[in-house]
Amino acid sequence: MLQMKSYIVVISALLCASAYAQSVEVSYQQKHATVQLREMAHTNVLAKGHDNVSHTFSCVPMKTVLATVQAPNGDNLRGAGVSLVLLASAKDNYHAAFTLAELDESIGDKPVFVCDKQDGEALSASDGPVRLVVPSDKRPARWVRMLTSLEIQRPQT
């Protein structure tokens, strides 16, 4: 009986770790959020990845993720806000940058997605558990694998 309880504890710990792993830390000024992707509405996105093959990704739009820290958008994105930069960081220290203006629907309208599934399956260990997908980029250089955080920053002067 003790051995069975040990297995249950280990399985529960693995399930919790797996569920938590599908999150991303988001920050803007003094606001911080741990975004749990599984709790957000997903959309399917068709895009060609590094293998040059079209895949269907299950994703949350970036604007939805950034709304969790009240990032400026629409008419509120003006003046100094137009120079704000979004830094996407990965577990392996890979980074990619976007301006908020290019992501905003009222200015640049570049669709970017935070994804946790590819072709109906959880992302592989080398890609996930969370990644960015930027379907309109000609090369997937800003498709950040193993995404851990999204931080909105002012550019260094």
Secondary structure, DSSP 8 states (H G I E B T S, - for coil): -HHHHHHHHHHHHHHHHHHHHSEEEEEETTEEEEEEGGGS--EEEEEE-TTS-EEEEEEEEHHHHHGGGT---GGG--GGGGG-EEEEEETTS-EEEEEHHHHSTTTT----EEEEEETTEE--TTT-SSEEE-TT-SSGGG--TTEEEEEEE----
